[in-house]
Amino acid sequence: MISKVLANHTNAYQFSIAPMMDCTDKHFRVLMRQISSKALLYSEMVVAKALHHSKYPNKFLDFNEIEHPIALQLGGDDPHLLAKATQLAEAWGYDEINLNVGCPSPKVSSGNFGACLMGQPEKVTRCIEAMSNATSLPITIKHRLGIDNLDTDELLTTFVDQISKAGAKRFIIHARKAWLKGLDPKQNRTIPPLQYERVIKLKNNRPNLIIELNGGLDTPEKCLEALKTCDGAMVGRAAYSHPLRWQTIDEQIFGESPKSIKASDVLIGMLPYINDHLQKGGRLWNISKHLLQLVEGVPGARLWRKELSSLSQKQDANIRIIENAAKKLQKAEL
Ligand SMILES: Cc1cc2nc3c(=O)[nH]c(=O)nc-3n(C[C@H](O)[C@H](O)[C@H](O)COP(=O)(O)O)c2cc1C
């Protein structure tokens, strides 16, 4: 069974916004929702153990209704804690739960989760089984092509077969292997080169599995190309750095009517949300930091970004800063 919301968005995974720590928080997701009403949005990774010990789960789990369809990404290697986190996430209203088996950071590896789990398929199997048994929501996995010297097509296929049997409904593959020894996480996002052909080969060999491509998809056209061979396209950095670039996605991928969205429309659309955040004691900068990338190719964009950044970081920063920023943009966009 799938959640009520995903039932209305059964193909939302055809285009998704990747989980990114410090980027894809609820504020950025609300921003992306102004641009695409269809994309599947992923949370930042939430560590199951941290969630379990926290007195304030809402700090990790809160989202706004308009963010649906939304997936929570979990990190961890303890089946019991992951199952508990899954149940909590289902009760909170998420549409999908994803397990992170792709993050190469030493901190994550030292907790024995993220990409290092690709070397422990038995453990991942137990985690996915426990999560699947704990919920009726789809359990999905985001992983790499391989890690270090465990990097053959045979190992990848065995991994995916095993995890599919354990209950994973979809596979999001960052199409490059992770070097856990010798490269830092930033290097691991560009080195070694992407190998889309290996993901495509896997999809051809396992046509019944839902396999999504991630890594280096930085234009809607590249995503459309990916969808010719894979079931979904997931975009990370290019969505964060160029949010407006993705405004054609609803039309090109999901067959919606064409629309034209300006940066000022996004700002104006977000005013009630920003107001609500401020009324609850939130800081304007929490949201404004994500708005800076919205404005490109408009006269005075640099100055606009500089002004928004410095005004929003002041202690008494209020909604008028965004209202004025939107007015200035409207003039520049004419
Ligand atoms: C700042 C940053 C944070 C990230 N955090 C996560 C994360 O929490 N979980 C995860 O699975 N991947 C994470 N990633 C990896 C992305 O989800 C994605 O797989 C990677 O950036 C490749 O896609 P792209 O080329 O479209 O950016 C992160 C990437 C970046 C740049």
PDBQT file of the ligand as one rigid body, heavy atoms in Angstrom, charges set to zero:
ROOT
HETATM    1  C1  LIG A 401      25.983  19.759   0.374  1.00  0.00    +0.000 C 
HETATM    2  C2  LIG A 401      25.578  18.348   0.046  1.00  0.00    +0.000 A 
HETATM    3  C3  LIG A 401      24.996  17.558   1.022  1.00  0.00    +0.000 A 
HETATM    4  C4  LIG A 401      24.594  16.241   0.737  1.00  0.00    +0.000 A 
HETATM    5  N1  LIG A 401      23.944  15.520   1.690  1.00  0.00    +0.000 NA
HETATM    6  C5  LIG A 401      23.448  14.282   1.380  1.00  0.00    +0.000 A 
HETATM    7  C6  LIG A 401      22.628  13.556   2.287  1.00  0.00    +0.000 A 
HETATM    8  O1  LIG A 401      22.307  14.009   3.390  1.00  0.00    +0.000 OA
HETATM    9  N2  LIG A 401      22.192  12.315   1.899  1.00  0.00    +0.000 N 
HETATM   10  C7  LIG A 401      22.499  11.787   0.675  1.00  0.00    +0.000 A 
HETATM   11  O2  LIG A 401      22.065  10.681   0.366  1.00  0.00    +0.000 OA
HETATM   12  N3  LIG A 401      23.251  12.459  -0.197  1.00  0.00    +0.000 NA
HETATM   13  C8  LIG A 401      23.710  13.692   0.107  1.00  0.00    +0.000 A 
HETATM   14  N4  LIG A 401      24.421  14.404  -0.813  1.00  0.00    +0.000 N 
HETATM   15  C9  LIG A 401      24.625  13.826  -2.169  1.00  0.00    +0.000 C 
HETATM   16  C10 LIG A 401      23.493  14.269  -3.092  1.00  0.00    +0.000 C 
HETATM   17  O3  LIG A 401      22.234  13.799  -2.648  1.00  0.00    +0.000 OA
HETATM   18  C11 LIG A 401      23.736  13.766  -4.525  1.00  0.00    +0.000 C 
HETATM   19  O4  LIG A 401      23.770  12.357  -4.503  1.00  0.00    +0.000 OA
HETATM   20  C12 LIG A 401      25.055  14.270  -5.105  1.00  0.00    +0.000 C 
HETATM   21  O5  LIG A 401      25.213  15.675  -4.891  1.00  0.00    +0.000 OA
HETATM   22  C13 LIG A 401      25.112  13.980  -6.612  1.00  0.00    +0.000 C 
HETATM   23  O6  LIG A 401      24.029  14.594  -7.291  1.00  0.00    +0.000 OA
HETATM   24  P1  LIG A 401      24.198  16.004  -8.080  1.00  0.00    +0.000 P 
HETATM   25  O7  LIG A 401      25.353  15.836  -9.022  1.00  0.00    +0.000 OA
HETATM   26  O8  LIG A 401      22.883  16.221  -8.793  1.00  0.00    +0.000 OA
HETATM   27  O9  LIG A 401      24.492  17.058  -7.057  1.00  0.00    +0.000 OA
HETATM   28  C14 LIG A 401      24.831  15.695  -0.556  1.00  0.00    +0.000 A 
HETATM   29  C15 LIG A 401      25.437  16.502  -1.523  1.00  0.00    +0.000 A 
HETATM   30  C16 LIG A 401      25.797  17.806  -1.243  1.00  0.00    +0.000 A 
HETATM   31  C17 LIG A 401      26.416  18.662  -2.330  1.00  0.00    +0.000 C 
ENDROOT
TORSDOF 0
